[in-house]
Every structure is written in structure tokens, then in C-alpha cells.
């Protein structure tokens, strides 16, 4: 089983992990929106606040043996990243690191097996 993380860089100590319920990318964005609310940002300004604070997200997945694996965002995460208009760094299917791609230019994400079965949270 692989673990997926979202953070500033690959190996970021404060990276947000994925869970069995939600991908790391959406967990990270949820965490940032919660922080904005705690800081008193008005609802209509939260997306702008997150975009200003984050700007760039790195998505990385490690296999059990510690090697990097494909970490292209899924369909739902791609939509969330587009909403915030963020730049994304990820590992493609050829194990090449793709740096600073605008979320709108990400490859069309696929649904995970849980998302296909309708068991996703978001």
C-alpha cells in the first residue's frame, strides 16, 4: 500500500497524508480552509486567501519500499486544485517529476476505486 502526501516539497515534514476516506490534496485544502476560518477570513474570500498562502502544491506517493510512485491527482482532486488555481508538482506514470504545472494543465484525472463505488466523502 502506498502513502500519498501533499506538501511544499517532496519529503516535507509537515506534509498532509491521505487517509482511507480522502486524498491528501483535498485533506490539505480542507486544512487550509479551516485555518482561514480560524483566522477570521470571510467565506467569500477563503479561496483567494488559500491561493495567496499556498500558490504551489507538491503531491508525492511513496511505495512500501520507499520509492516514489505515480502521484498524479485523481479527478476530484484535480477539480479542487483548479478551483484554487494552484500550481502542482507531481510524479507522472513514467516516474518523472513534473514541476509547477498549472492545475488546469494537469492530465485528466481518473476516479479511484472508492470514488467509482460512491464511497468518497467529498
PyMOL commands that set and color helices and strands:
alter all, ss='L'
color gray80, all
select helices_A, chain A and resi 24-38+43-54+75-84+103-105+113-116
alter helices_A, ss='H'
color red, helices_A
select strands_A, chain A and resi 3-7+16-17+56-62+68-69+87-91+97-102
alter strands_A, ss='S'
color yellow, strands_A
deselect
rebuild
show_as cartoon
